[in-house]
């Protein structure tokens, strides 16, 4: 990651991204963006961006690709969707990549 940006709203994110991209050299730049932190039973975690932001950032030409981590796995090696709204995906998603921890291989799929 070349730059980590904390932004409170979309305009703030766009401004920070423009400034970061102006000083980062060349192509292949990687910028991490989050909107805050929150405490959970599993520790402090970054709060992701609202679901409308990725398409807005691409539309402004501030990103060629936006990767969103949206697993909600609570640090478990595997999580299967349990409700129709899971996983929560941002607007304009072009691809979804399923990721699981190798330590889940061979284990039964149970709640814990």
TARA-V412335 format. One record per backbone hydrogen bond with DSSP energy under -0.5 kcal/mol. NH is the residue of the N-H (numbers start at 1). CO is the residue of the C=O. If there is no record, write none. Layout:
BEGIN
nh=NH co=CO
nh=NH co=CO
END
This chain:
BEGIN
nh=2 co=30
nh=3 co=30
nh=5 co=32
nh=7 co=5
nh=7 co=34
nh=13 co=9
nh=14 co=10
nh=15 co=11
nh=16 co=12
nh=17 co=13
nh=18 co=14
nh=19 co=15
nh=20 co=16
nh=21 co=17
nh=22 co=18
nh=23 co=19
nh=23 co=20
nh=24 co=20
nh=32 co=3
nh=34 co=5
nh=35 co=47
nh=36 co=47
nh=38 co=45
nh=40 co=43
nh=43 co=40
nh=45 co=38
nh=47 co=36
nh=48 co=46
nh=53 co=50
nh=54 co=50
nh=56 co=52
nh=57 co=53
nh=58 co=54
nh=59 co=55
nh=60 co=56
nh=61 co=58
nh=62 co=57
nh=63 co=57
nh=68 co=66
nh=70 co=68
nh=76 co=73
nh=86 co=83
nh=89 co=87
nh=91 co=51
nh=93 co=90
nh=98 co=96
nh=101 co=77
nh=104 co=101
nh=105 co=102
nh=107 co=104
nh=110 co=108
END
